[in-house]
Amino acid sequence: MALPWRDAMSKALYGPDGFFVSGPGPAAHFRTSVHASPLIASCLSRLLSSVDAALGHPARLDVVDIGAGRGELLRSLSVAVGAPLAERVRLIAVEKAPRPVDLPAEIEWVDEIPEGVTGLLVATEWLDNVPLDVAAYTPAGWRYRLVDPATGAESTGDPANAEDADWLDRWWWSRSGRPESPTGTRAEIGRTRDEAWAAAVGHLDRGLALAVDYGHLRDDRPVAGSLTGYRNGRQVAPVPDGSCDVTAHVAMDSVASAGERVARCAYTLVSQREGLRALGADGGRPPLSLASRDPAGYVRALAAASAVAELTDPAGLGGHWWLLQPVDIALDPLMAR
């Protein structure tokens, strides 16, 4: 039976046998910045130090990772955070899957974002997996697309309700970005992502919320949408049967606006390339002279430069957006140089 995409995604990704709940985890199917290099953890450790200073060095400093996979980021961060900060850090993974048996004891494992967070809240490639509805523009306006979970075949559903139609008219395209003949245009309705991000920011009493994701802005929306799937390292058709990741890029400006309304503080939105470079990842190649003086050191430095190059490549992982939303602190989040 055909379902709205939001319902089909929810079951396929987070149901009892869903893609993110069962099996080996996301790292077996696709590569994220967290999986690519411990450099991300090193940069986030610098960012955490800035947040800690802005908070006045609280007795407990929370680090909450939403959509934690199998705990890869927090494992790396537990190593990157040095003393004495490590003595006050509380690492919390938020994930629907069962706790990995080999997860270090100091990392907490919960299935809901905790209340009263003070510190750093991180969502790395989480929002792109928040289930959403898909619509297509017709001469009569926006209509939902339905999907057969077993085959991925689509059909036309009901007209978009008032809330979704309002979101689409406000956020999917600007006047300058609207096609001359919009009929047939597909859109992923990002209202559920806005609500998810606003709710996450609402769990933060004081500190910084950071979302890292592939996304787009209103003047550059994909005319055909961006819904796709991944399995075993390959891009595949987005069939919501639980066998593959089903994902769509995030409307970052809409999400940012939703978080700002909750936080009542200005946000920062930059590319991952800009964010990492501001946090000290410059990617400069080591001098060739080092190869003769310290061959092993040269190899390590070259490997580090290669990691930075991958993480800041605009055509790859460097194309991620970084959305940084302070809550009740005075902080320029990218001045942690």
C-alpha positions as CSV (number, residue, x, y, z in Angstrom):
1,M,0.0,0.0,0.0
2,A,1.3,3.4,-0.9
3,L,2.2,5.7,2.0
4,P,3.2,9.3,2.4
5,W,7.0,9.6,2.3
6,R,7.2,10.7,5.9
7,D,5.5,7.6,7.2
8,A,7.5,5.3,4.9
9,M,10.8,6.9,6.0
10,S,9.9,6.6,9.7
11,K,9.3,2.9,9.4
12,A,12.2,2.2,7.1
13,L,14.8,4.1,9.1
14,Y,13.6,3.8,12.7
15,G,11.1,0.9,12.9
16,P,12.0,-2.3,14.7
17,D,14.0,-3.6,11.7
18,G,14.9,-0.1,10.4
19,F,18.1,0.8,8.8
20,F,19.4,2.8,11.7
21,V,18.1,0.5,14.5
22,S,19.3,-2.9,13.3
23,G,22.5,-4.1,11.5
24,P,26.0,-2.8,11.7
25,G,25.2,0.9,11.7
26,P,25.6,3.8,9.2
27,A,29.4,3.5,8.9
28,A,29.0,0.2,7.0
29,H,27.0,2.0,4.3
30,F,28.3,5.5,3.9
31,R,31.2,7.8,4.9
32,T,30.7,10.9,7.0
33,S,33.1,13.5,8.2
34,V,33.2,11.7,11.6
35,H,34.2,8.4,10.0
36,A,36.7,10.0,7.7
37,S,39.2,11.4,10.3
38,P,39.7,12.1,14.0
39,L,40.4,15.7,12.9
40,I,36.7,16.5,13.3
41,A,37.0,15.5,17.0
42,S,40.1,17.6,17.4
43,C,38.4,20.7,16.0
44,L,35.2,20.0,18.1
45,S,37.5,19.8,21.1
46,R,38.7,23.3,20.4
47,L,35.2,24.5,19.9
48,L,34.2,22.8,23.2
49,S,36.9,24.7,25.0
50,S,35.5,27.9,23.7
51,V,32.0,27.0,24.9
52,D,33.4,26.0,28.3
53,A,35.0,29.4,28.7
54,A,31.8,31.2,27.6
55,L,29.9,29.2,30.2
56,G,32.3,30.1,32.9
57,H,33.8,26.6,33.3
58,P,30.8,24.9,34.8
59,A,31.2,21.9,37.2
60,R,29.5,19.7,34.5
61,L,30.0,20.2,30.8
62,D,27.6,18.2,28.6
63,V,28.5,17.0,25.1
64,V,25.3,15.5,23.5
65,D,25.6,13.7,20.1
66,I,22.2,13.4,18.4
67,G,22.1,10.5,15.9
68,A,25.3,9.1,17.3
69,G,25.5,6.0,15.0
70,R,27.6,3.6,17.0
71,G,29.3,6.3,19.1
72,E,32.1,7.1,16.7
73,L,32.3,10.8,17.4
74,L,32.1,10.6,21.2
75,R,34.8,7.8,21.2
76,S,37.1,10.1,19.3
77,L,36.2,13.1,21.4
78,S,36.9,11.3,24.6
79,V,40.5,10.9,23.4
80,A,40.8,14.4,22.0
81,V,39.6,16.3,25.1
82,G,42.5,16.7,27.4
83,A,42.8,17.3,31.2
84,P,41.5,19.1,33.2
85,L,38.5,19.6,30.9
86,A,38.0,15.8,30.6
87,E,37.2,15.6,34.3
88,R,34.1,17.7,33.9
89,V,32.8,16.5,30.5
90,R,29.7,14.3,30.4
91,L,29.5,12.5,27.0
92,I,25.9,11.5,26.0
93,A,25.0,9.6,22.8
94,V,21.4,9.9,21.6
95,E,20.5,7.0,19.3
96,K,17.6,4.6,18.7
97,A,19.8,1.6,18.2
98,P,20.9,-0.6,21.1
99,R,24.0,0.4,23.0
100,P,27.2,-1.1,21.3
101,V,28.7,-3.7,23.6
102,D,32.2,-2.2,23.2
103,L,31.2,1.4,23.9
104,P,33.4,2.9,26.7
105,A,31.6,3.0,30.0
106,E,32.0,6.8,30.3
107,I,29.8,7.4,27.3
108,E,26.1,7.5,28.3
109,W,23.6,6.0,25.8
110,V,20.0,7.2,25.6
111,D,17.2,7.2,23.0
112,E,15.9,10.8,23.6
113,I,17.7,14.1,24.0
114,P,18.1,14.8,27.7
115,E,16.6,18.0,29.3
116,G,18.7,20.8,30.7
117,V,21.8,20.4,28.6
118,T,24.7,22.8,29.5
119,G,27.5,22.6,27.0
120,L,27.7,21.4,23.3
121,L,24.9,19.7,21.4
122,V,26.0,18.2,18.1
123,A,23.9,16.8,15.3
124,T,26.1,15.4,12.5
125,E,24.1,14.3,9.5
126,W,21.0,13.8,11.7
127,L,18.6,16.3,10.2
128,D,18.9,14.8,6.7
129,N,17.4,11.6,8.1
130,V,14.5,13.2,9.9
131,P,11.5,11.8,8.0
132,L,9.6,14.3,5.8
133,D,6.9,14.4,3.2
134,V,7.6,15.0,-0.5
135,A,5.4,17.1,-2.8
136,A,5.2,17.9,-6.5
137,Y,3.9,21.2,-8.0
138,T,0.8,20.8,-10.2
139,P,-1.4,23.3,-12.0
140,A,-3.7,23.1,-8.9
141,G,-0.8,23.6,-6.5
142,W,1.3,21.4,-4.3
143,R,0.3,17.7,-4.0
144,Y,1.9,15.0,-1.8
145,R,3.8,12.2,-3.4
146,L,3.0,8.7,-2.1
147,V,5.5,5.8,-2.2
148,D,5.2,2.0,-2.2
149,P,7.6,0.9,0.5
150,A,8.4,-2.4,-1.2
151,T,9.3,-1.0,-4.7
152,G,9.8,2.8,-4.3
153,A,7.1,3.4,-7.0
154,E,5.4,6.8,-6.5
155,S,1.9,8.1,-7.1
156,T,0.1,11.3,-6.5
157,G,-1.7,11.9,-3.2
158,D,-3.8,14.7,-1.6
159,P,-3.2,18.4,-1.9
160,A,-0.6,19.6,0.7
161,N,-2.3,20.8,3.9
162,A,-2.2,24.4,4.9
163,E,0.9,24.2,7.1
164,D,3.0,22.4,4.5
165,A,1.7,24.6,1.7
166,D,2.7,27.7,3.6
167,W,6.2,26.2,4.3
168,L,6.7,25.4,0.6
169,D,5.5,28.8,-0.5
170,R,7.8,30.5,2.0
171,W,10.9,28.4,1.9
172,W,11.2,26.2,-1.2
173,W,12.0,29.0,-3.6
174,S,12.3,32.7,-3.7
175,R,10.7,34.8,-6.4
176,S,14.0,34.9,-8.2
177,G,14.5,31.2,-7.8
178,R,11.0,30.0,-8.9
179,P,11.0,28.3,-12.3
180,E,9.0,29.9,-15.0
181,S,7.1,26.7,-15.4
182,P,7.1,25.1,-11.9
183,T,4.7,22.3,-12.8
184,G,6.5,19.0,-12.0
185,T,8.9,20.6,-9.5
186,R,9.6,18.2,-6.6
187,A,10.2,19.4,-3.1
188,E,11.1,17.9,0.2
189,I,8.9,19.6,2.9
190,G,11.4,20.6,5.6
191,R,8.9,21.5,8.3
192,T,9.6,18.4,10.2
193,R,13.3,19.2,10.2
194,D,12.6,22.7,11.5
195,E,10.5,21.3,14.3
196,A,13.2,18.7,15.2
197,W,16.0,21.2,15.3
198,A,13.9,23.7,17.3
199,A,13.0,21.0,19.8
200,A,16.7,20.0,20.1
201,V,17.8,23.6,20.7
202,G,15.0,23.8,23.3
203,H,16.8,21.1,25.3
204,L,19.8,23.3,25.6
205,D,19.7,25.5,28.7
206,R,23.0,27.2,27.9
207,G,25.7,26.5,25.4
208,L,26.0,25.9,21.7
209,A,24.0,23.7,19.3
210,L,25.9,22.6,16.1
211,A,24.2,20.9,13.1
212,V,26.4,19.6,10.3
213,D,24.7,18.4,7.1
214,Y,24.4,18.5,3.4
215,G,21.9,21.2,2.5
216,H,20.7,24.1,0.3
217,L,19.4,27.6,0.6
218,R,16.2,29.1,-0.8
219,D,17.9,30.7,-3.9
220,D,19.5,27.4,-4.8
221,R,16.9,24.6,-4.2
222,P,17.2,21.5,-6.3
223,V,14.4,21.6,-8.9
224,A,14.0,17.8,-8.8
225,G,14.6,17.5,-5.0
226,S,17.4,15.5,-3.5
227,L,15.9,12.4,-2.1
228,T,18.2,9.4,-2.5
229,G,19.5,6.2,-0.9
230,Y,22.8,4.7,0.2
231,R,23.8,1.0,0.7
232,N,27.2,-0.6,1.1
233,G,29.0,2.6,0.1
234,R,27.0,3.2,-3.1
235,Q,24.2,5.6,-4.0
236,V,21.0,3.6,-4.7
237,A,17.3,4.3,-5.4
238,P,15.5,5.5,-2.2
239,V,13.3,2.5,-1.7
240,P,12.0,2.8,1.9
241,D,12.0,-1.0,2.7
242,G,14.6,-0.7,5.5
243,S,17.5,-2.1,3.4
244,C,19.1,1.3,2.7
245,D,19.6,4.8,4.0
246,V,16.9,7.2,2.8
247,T,18.0,10.8,2.9
248,A,17.4,14.3,1.5
249,H,19.4,17.5,1.8
250,V,18.4,20.0,4.5
251,A,16.8,23.4,3.9
252,M,19.4,25.0,6.1
253,D,18.0,28.5,6.1
254,S,14.6,27.3,7.3
255,V,16.1,25.1,10.0
256,A,18.3,28.0,11.1
257,S,15.3,30.3,11.4
258,A,13.4,27.8,13.5
259,G,16.3,27.4,15.9
260,E,16.8,31.1,16.2
261,R,13.2,31.6,17.2
262,V,13.7,29.2,20.1
263,A,17.2,30.4,21.2
264,R,16.5,34.1,20.6
265,C,20.2,34.5,19.7
266,A,21.7,35.0,16.3
267,Y,23.1,32.0,14.5
268,T,26.2,31.4,12.3
269,L,25.8,29.5,9.0
270,V,29.0,28.6,7.1
271,S,30.5,25.8,5.0
272,Q,32.4,23.0,6.7
273,R,35.5,24.3,4.9
274,E,35.1,27.7,6.6
275,G,34.3,26.1,10.0
276,L,37.2,23.7,10.1
277,R,39.7,26.3,8.9
278,A,38.5,28.7,11.6
279,L,39.1,26.0,14.2
280,G,42.7,25.5,13.1
281,A,42.5,22.9,10.3
282,D,44.4,24.8,7.6
283,G,45.5,21.8,5.5
284,G,48.9,23.1,4.6
285,R,51.4,20.6,3.3
286,P,54.5,20.0,5.5
287,P,57.7,21.4,4.1
288,L,59.7,19.0,2.0
289,S,62.7,19.6,4.2
290,L,61.0,17.8,7.0
291,A,61.2,14.5,5.0
292,S,64.9,14.4,5.4
293,R,65.0,15.6,9.0
294,D,62.1,13.5,10.3
295,P,60.7,11.0,7.8
296,A,58.1,9.6,10.1
297,G,57.0,13.1,11.2
298,Y,56.7,14.1,7.5
299,V,54.5,11.1,6.8
300,R,52.2,11.9,9.7
301,A,52.0,15.6,8.7
302,L,51.3,14.6,5.1
303,A,48.5,12.3,6.3
304,A,47.0,15.1,8.4
305,A,47.1,17.5,5.4
306,S,45.4,14.9,3.3
307,A,42.6,14.4,5.9
308,V,42.1,18.2,6.0
309,A,41.9,18.3,2.2
310,E,39.2,15.6,2.1
311,L,37.2,17.3,4.9
312,T,37.3,20.7,3.3
313,D,36.8,19.8,-0.4
314,P,33.8,21.8,-1.5
315,A,32.8,19.0,-3.9
316,G,32.8,16.5,-1.1
317,L,32.6,16.6,2.7
318,G,33.6,20.2,2.7
319,G,30.2,20.9,1.1
320,H,28.5,20.3,4.4
321,W,26.9,23.3,6.1
322,W,27.7,24.1,9.7
323,L,24.8,25.7,11.6
324,L,26.0,27.1,15.0
325,Q,23.3,28.3,17.4
326,P,24.3,29.8,20.7
327,V,21.9,29.7,23.6
328,D,22.2,32.2,26.4
329,I,25.9,32.7,26.0
330,A,28.1,35.4,24.4
331,L,30.2,33.5,21.9
332,D,31.6,34.0,18.5
333,P,31.7,30.2,17.8
334,L,34.3,30.4,15.1
335,M,36.8,32.5,17.0
336,A,38.3,29.4,18.7
337,R,41.6,29.7,16.8
